[in-house]
Amino acid sequence: MTSRDHITLNLTVDLVILTVREDLLQVLVVERANEPFRGWDALPGGFLREGEGLRKAAVRELAEETSLDGGSLHLEQLATYGDPDRDPRGRVVSVAYLALAPDLPIPLAGSDALAARWVPVKQVTGALAFDHAQILDDAVERAR
Protein backbone atom coordinates (compact mmCIF):
# COMPACT_ATOMS: atom_id res chain seq x y z
CA MET A 1 0.00 0.00 0.00
CA THR A 2 1.40 3.36 -0.98
CA SER A 3 0.87 6.58 0.91
CA ARG A 4 -1.80 7.55 -1.65
CA ASP A 5 -3.84 4.34 -1.35
CA HIS A 6 -7.14 4.51 0.47
CA ILE A 7 -8.48 1.98 2.91
CA THR A 8 -11.90 0.40 2.81
CA LEU A 9 -13.81 0.50 6.05
CA ASN A 10 -17.24 -0.12 7.53
CA LEU A 11 -19.15 2.35 9.64
CA THR A 12 -21.17 1.50 12.75
CA VAL A 13 -22.99 3.32 15.51
CA ASP A 14 -22.82 2.38 19.19
CA LEU A 15 -25.14 3.70 21.89
CA VAL A 16 -24.49 4.39 25.55
CA ILE A 17 -27.93 4.77 27.10
CA LEU A 18 -27.80 5.73 30.78
CA THR A 19 -30.64 5.94 33.27
CA VAL A 20 -31.18 5.95 37.00
CA ARG A 21 -32.96 2.87 38.34
CA GLU A 22 -33.05 1.82 41.99
CA ASP A 23 -31.00 4.95 42.84
CA LEU A 24 -28.08 3.71 40.70
CA LEU A 25 -26.67 4.94 37.41
CA GLN A 26 -27.33 2.10 34.98
CA VAL A 27 -26.32 1.38 31.40
CA LEU A 28 -28.23 -0.51 28.74
CA VAL A 29 -26.38 -3.62 27.51
CA VAL A 30 -27.26 -6.39 25.10
CA GLU A 31 -26.01 -9.95 24.99
CA ARG A 32 -24.63 -10.57 21.51
CA ALA A 33 -26.29 -13.34 19.50
CA ASN A 34 -23.69 -13.35 16.71
CA GLU A 35 -19.96 -13.72 16.36
CA PRO A 36 -17.67 -12.10 17.06
CA PHE A 37 -18.14 -12.04 20.82
CA ARG A 38 -21.27 -14.23 20.81
CA GLY A 39 -22.67 -14.34 24.37
CA TRP A 40 -20.74 -11.26 25.49
CA ASP A 41 -22.34 -8.09 26.80
CA ALA A 42 -22.05 -5.12 24.49
CA LEU A 43 -23.49 -1.70 23.94
CA PRO A 44 -26.39 -1.65 21.48
CA GLY A 45 -25.36 -0.72 17.95
CA GLY A 46 -24.58 -1.95 14.50
CA PHE A 47 -23.73 -1.20 10.89
CA LEU A 48 -25.18 1.62 8.82
CA ARG A 49 -27.37 0.65 5.90
CA GLU A 50 -27.18 2.02 2.37
CA GLY A 51 -28.43 5.62 2.27
CA GLU A 52 -28.91 5.82 6.05
CA GLY A 53 -27.72 8.72 8.19
CA LEU A 54 -25.89 8.26 11.47
CA ARG A 55 -28.70 9.35 13.80
CA LYS A 56 -31.27 7.32 11.88
CA ALA A 57 -29.02 4.25 12.17
CA ALA A 58 -28.62 4.83 15.92
CA VAL A 59 -32.38 5.09 16.46
CA ARG A 60 -33.00 1.99 14.30
CA GLU A 61 -30.36 -0.12 16.05
CA LEU A 62 -31.63 0.86 19.49
CA ALA A 63 -35.19 -0.13 18.56
CA GLU A 64 -34.12 -3.37 16.85
CA GLU A 65 -31.92 -4.59 19.69
CA THR A 66 -33.76 -3.28 22.76
CA SER A 67 -37.25 -2.04 21.71
CA LEU A 68 -36.45 1.40 23.16
CA ASP A 69 -37.51 4.47 21.19
CA GLY A 70 -34.35 6.43 20.45
CA GLY A 71 -36.40 9.05 18.63
CA SER A 72 -37.72 10.27 21.97
CA LEU A 73 -34.24 10.53 23.50
CA HIS A 74 -31.72 13.34 23.21
CA LEU A 75 -28.95 11.41 21.45
CA GLU A 76 -25.67 13.29 21.52
CA GLN A 77 -22.62 12.27 19.51
CA LEU A 78 -20.02 11.24 22.05
CA ALA A 79 -16.93 10.39 19.99
CA THR A 80 -15.65 8.44 17.01
CA TYR A 81 -13.65 5.25 17.57
CA GLY A 82 -11.41 3.95 14.83
CA ASP A 83 -8.44 1.98 16.14
CA PRO A 84 -7.45 -0.44 13.35
CA ASP A 85 -7.93 -3.57 15.48
CA ARG A 86 -11.13 -2.62 17.34
CA ASP A 87 -13.21 -5.19 15.43
CA PRO A 88 -11.95 -8.65 14.33
CA ARG A 89 -14.20 -8.53 11.22
CA GLY A 90 -12.07 -5.83 9.63
CA ARG A 91 -11.57 -2.09 9.69
CA VAL A 92 -14.64 -0.66 11.43
CA VAL A 93 -15.11 2.92 12.59
CA SER A 94 -17.89 3.62 15.08
CA VAL A 95 -19.69 6.84 15.93
CA ALA A 96 -20.85 6.56 19.53
CA TYR A 97 -23.96 8.26 20.88
CA LEU A 98 -24.88 9.07 24.46
CA ALA A 99 -28.29 9.56 26.04
CA LEU A 100 -29.12 10.11 29.69
CA ALA A 101 -32.78 9.99 30.72
CA PRO A 102 -34.62 9.19 33.96
CA ASP A 103 -36.30 5.87 34.62
CA LEU A 104 -36.30 4.42 31.12
CA PRO A 105 -38.42 1.30 30.51
CA ILE A 106 -37.30 -2.32 30.70
CA PRO A 107 -35.79 -3.27 27.31
CA LEU A 108 -36.86 -6.27 25.21
CA ALA A 109 -34.21 -8.07 23.16
CA GLY A 110 -34.66 -8.31 19.42
CA SER A 111 -32.81 -8.99 16.13
CA ASP A 112 -29.19 -9.90 16.90
CA ALA A 113 -29.43 -9.60 20.71
CA LEU A 114 -30.04 -12.62 22.95
CA ALA A 115 -30.94 -10.36 25.88
CA ALA A 116 -31.17 -6.69 26.77
CA ARG A 117 -31.03 -5.33 30.30
CA TRP A 118 -30.06 -2.49 32.58
CA VAL A 119 -26.85 -3.02 34.54
CA PRO A 120 -25.44 -0.71 37.22
CA VAL A 121 -22.43 1.04 35.69
CA LYS A 122 -20.32 0.10 38.72
CA GLN A 123 -21.00 -3.60 38.01
CA VAL A 124 -19.92 -3.48 34.38
CA THR A 125 -16.43 -4.84 34.15
CA GLY A 126 -13.93 -4.51 31.31
CA ALA A 127 -15.48 -7.65 29.82
CA LEU A 128 -17.58 -5.88 27.16
CA ALA A 129 -17.29 -6.78 23.50
CA PHE A 130 -15.03 -4.82 21.16
CA ASP A 131 -13.82 -1.55 22.76
CA HIS A 132 -17.16 -0.90 24.45
CA ALA A 133 -15.62 -0.63 27.94
CA GLN A 134 -13.65 2.40 26.73
CA ILE A 135 -16.74 3.88 25.06
CA LEU A 136 -18.71 3.42 28.30
CA ASP A 137 -15.94 5.02 30.38
CA ASP A 138 -15.87 8.01 28.02
CA ALA A 139 -19.67 8.33 28.16
CA VAL A 140 -19.84 8.23 31.94
CA GLU A 141 -17.13 10.87 32.12
CA ARG A 142 -19.07 13.08 29.66
CA ALA A 143 -22.32 12.56 31.60
CA ARG A 144 -20.60 13.73 34.80
C-alpha positions as CSV (number, residue, x, y, z in Angstrom):
1,M,0.0,0.0,0.0
2,T,1.4,3.4,-1.0
3,S,0.9,6.6,0.9
4,R,-1.8,7.6,-1.6
5,D,-3.8,4.3,-1.4
6,H,-7.1,4.5,0.5
7,I,-8.5,2.0,2.9
8,T,-11.9,0.4,2.8
9,L,-13.8,0.5,6.1
10,N,-17.2,-0.1,7.5
11,L,-19.2,2.4,9.6
12,T,-21.2,1.5,12.8
13,V,-23.0,3.3,15.5
14,D,-22.8,2.4,19.2
15,L,-25.1,3.7,21.9
16,V,-24.5,4.4,25.5
17,I,-27.9,4.8,27.1
18,L,-27.8,5.7,30.8
19,T,-30.6,5.9,33.3
20,V,-31.2,6.0,37.0
21,R,-33.0,2.9,38.3
22,E,-33.1,1.8,42.0
23,D,-31.0,4.9,42.8
24,L,-28.1,3.7,40.7
25,L,-26.7,4.9,37.4
26,Q,-27.3,2.1,35.0
27,V,-26.3,1.4,31.4
28,L,-28.2,-0.5,28.7
29,V,-26.4,-3.6,27.5
30,V,-27.3,-6.4,25.1
31,E,-26.0,-10.0,25.0
32,R,-24.6,-10.6,21.5
33,A,-26.3,-13.3,19.5
34,N,-23.7,-13.4,16.7
35,E,-20.0,-13.7,16.4
36,P,-17.7,-12.1,17.1
37,F,-18.1,-12.0,20.8
38,R,-21.3,-14.2,20.8
39,G,-22.7,-14.3,24.4
40,W,-20.7,-11.3,25.5
41,D,-22.3,-8.1,26.8
42,A,-22.1,-5.1,24.5
43,L,-23.5,-1.7,23.9
44,P,-26.4,-1.6,21.5
45,G,-25.4,-0.7,18.0
46,G,-24.6,-1.9,14.5
47,F,-23.7,-1.2,10.9
48,L,-25.2,1.6,8.8
49,R,-27.4,0.6,5.9
50,E,-27.2,2.0,2.4
51,G,-28.4,5.6,2.3
52,E,-28.9,5.8,6.0
53,G,-27.7,8.7,8.2
54,L,-25.9,8.3,11.5
55,R,-28.7,9.4,13.8
56,K,-31.3,7.3,11.9
57,A,-29.0,4.2,12.2
58,A,-28.6,4.8,15.9
59,V,-32.4,5.1,16.5
60,R,-33.0,2.0,14.3
61,E,-30.4,-0.1,16.0
62,L,-31.6,0.9,19.5
63,A,-35.2,-0.1,18.6
64,E,-34.1,-3.4,16.8
65,E,-31.9,-4.6,19.7
66,T,-33.8,-3.3,22.8
67,S,-37.3,-2.0,21.7
68,L,-36.5,1.4,23.2
69,D,-37.5,4.5,21.2
70,G,-34.4,6.4,20.5
71,G,-36.4,9.0,18.6
72,S,-37.7,10.3,22.0
73,L,-34.2,10.5,23.5
74,H,-31.7,13.3,23.2
75,L,-28.9,11.4,21.4
76,E,-25.7,13.3,21.5
77,Q,-22.6,12.3,19.5
78,L,-20.0,11.2,22.0
79,A,-16.9,10.4,20.0
80,T,-15.7,8.4,17.0
81,Y,-13.6,5.2,17.6
82,G,-11.4,4.0,14.8
83,D,-8.4,2.0,16.1
84,P,-7.5,-0.4,13.3
85,D,-7.9,-3.6,15.5
86,R,-11.1,-2.6,17.3
87,D,-13.2,-5.2,15.4
88,P,-12.0,-8.6,14.3
89,R,-14.2,-8.5,11.2
90,G,-12.1,-5.8,9.6
91,R,-11.6,-2.1,9.7
92,V,-14.6,-0.7,11.4
93,V,-15.1,2.9,12.6
94,S,-17.9,3.6,15.1
95,V,-19.7,6.8,15.9
96,A,-20.9,6.6,19.5
97,Y,-24.0,8.3,20.9
98,L,-24.9,9.1,24.5
99,A,-28.3,9.6,26.0
100,L,-29.1,10.1,29.7
101,A,-32.8,10.0,30.7
102,P,-34.6,9.2,34.0
103,D,-36.3,5.9,34.6
104,L,-36.3,4.4,31.1
105,P,-38.4,1.3,30.5
106,I,-37.3,-2.3,30.7
107,P,-35.8,-3.3,27.3
108,L,-36.9,-6.3,25.2
109,A,-34.2,-8.1,23.2
110,G,-34.7,-8.3,19.4
111,S,-32.8,-9.0,16.1
112,D,-29.2,-9.9,16.9
113,A,-29.4,-9.6,20.7
114,L,-30.0,-12.6,23.0
115,A,-30.9,-10.4,25.9
116,A,-31.2,-6.7,26.8
117,R,-31.0,-5.3,30.3
118,W,-30.1,-2.5,32.6
119,V,-26.8,-3.0,34.5
120,P,-25.4,-0.7,37.2
121,V,-22.4,1.0,35.7
122,K,-20.3,0.1,38.7
123,Q,-21.0,-3.6,38.0
124,V,-19.9,-3.5,34.4
125,T,-16.4,-4.8,34.1
126,G,-13.9,-4.5,31.3
127,A,-15.5,-7.6,29.8
128,L,-17.6,-5.9,27.2
129,A,-17.3,-6.8,23.5
130,F,-15.0,-4.8,21.2
131,D,-13.8,-1.5,22.8
132,H,-17.2,-0.9,24.5
133,A,-15.6,-0.6,27.9
134,Q,-13.7,2.4,26.7
135,I,-16.7,3.9,25.1
136,L,-18.7,3.4,28.3
137,D,-15.9,5.0,30.4
138,D,-15.9,8.0,28.0
139,A,-19.7,8.3,28.2
140,V,-19.8,8.2,31.9
141,E,-17.1,10.9,32.1
142,R,-19.1,13.1,29.7
143,A,-22.3,12.6,31.6
144,R,-20.6,13.7,34.8
